[in-house]
Amino acid sequence: MSSIPRRKAKTVSAADPEAVWNIKTIGVLAAVLVCFCLLFFWLESRVTSVPKEFEGRIVEKHVDGSDTDQGSYRSYRVLIEIDGQRRLLVPVNREIYEEAQVGMVLKRTEKGLDVVRGPSR
């Protein structure tokens, strides 16, 4: 027999906090959190990009759609020009989309969206 004492091998279990919270795990969680925050702020900026009240001339009309197993989906948008320089892509419902024509004025107030046929202002 030898006089050198044997060391016990350290066993790592799944409940050991050092095994779960290592640098790699913390880095992945931080990256996921950063991506989530960026997505949240991007979506928030997209929602707030359309002013609460505006009035602009309709320049173009767009319809996008997709067909899935659950059904068909269409999204209607109108591109308007405000003050002859700033352009906004405004989501509208089907009724307003069908009523709107290029050259007409789209107005948004507290009451909602409205298509104005004649010159406004």
N, C-alpha and C positions, 0 to 999 in steps of 0.2 A: 504494500500500500504506500501511497505517496502522502507526503505531509502537506501538499498544496491543497488548500480548501477549494472546493468546487463552488462556483457561483451559480445561483439559481437563474435560470433564463426568465426574462421578463415577458410575460404573456400580455398580448394586446387584445382586449375584447372590444366589441362594438359599443359598449357603454362607456368606454374610456374617453373622456373629453378631449384629450390630446390627439386621439386618432381621428375624431370627427372634425374638429375645428383646426385644421392645418391651414397653411398659407394658401394652398390651392383652392380649398373650399371657400375660404373668406374672399379670395379674388373672384371666384365665379359668382358668389352671391353679390358682391359689390358691382360686378359688371351687369348682372341682371337688374339690380336696383337702378343703376344709371340709365340703362336702356328703357326701363319702365318710366322713369322720370322724364326722359327726353320725349318718349311717345306721348305722355300725358300733356306736356307743355306744347307739343306740336299740334295735338288735337284741339287743345284749348285755343291756340292762336288761329286755327282754321275756323272754329266756331265764331270767334269774336271778330273775324276779318270783315264780315258784312255789317255795316253800321245799322243801328236801330232805326234811323230815319234817313232816307235818301230819295233822290229823284234823278233819273237819268234816262237817256235815249237808248232804245234797244238797238244793238249793233248786229248780234247774231243769236240764233237759237240752236241748242244742242239737245239731243236725246241719246242717252246711253242705256244699255240694257244687258241683261244676262238671262240665260235660260238654265234652270237647274231641274233636278228631279221633283222639287217641291213646287215649281212654277216659274213663270216669267216675271222679271222685275225690270221696271223702267225708271230712269231718273231723268227729270226734265230740268234744264238749266237755261238761263237767258244771260247773255253777255251784254252789260249796259256800260255806257260811257257817261261819266259824271263830269260836268264842267268842261267838256271837250278834251280832257286829258287823262283822267283816271278811269280805269276799266275794272269792273267787278263781274265775276261769274256768280250769279244769284240762283240758288235752287228754288224752283217754283213747283206748284202742283200742276196736274194735267189740265185743269180748266183754264188757269192763267196762261199756260203754255199755248193752248189752242187759240185763245183770244189774242195773244200778243203777236204783233207783226213787226218786222224790222222797220225802224223809223218812229214807232210809237214811243211813248214815255211810260216807264215803269216807276211807280211811286210807292214807297213804303212809309207808313205812319204807324201810330199806336194801334190803329184799327186793323192793319195788315197790309198786304200787297194789293195794288190796284193798277190796272192798265188805263192810261189816259189817252184817248184817241187824238185829240187836238193838241196844238202847241200849248205848253204850260209855261208859267212864269210871266 
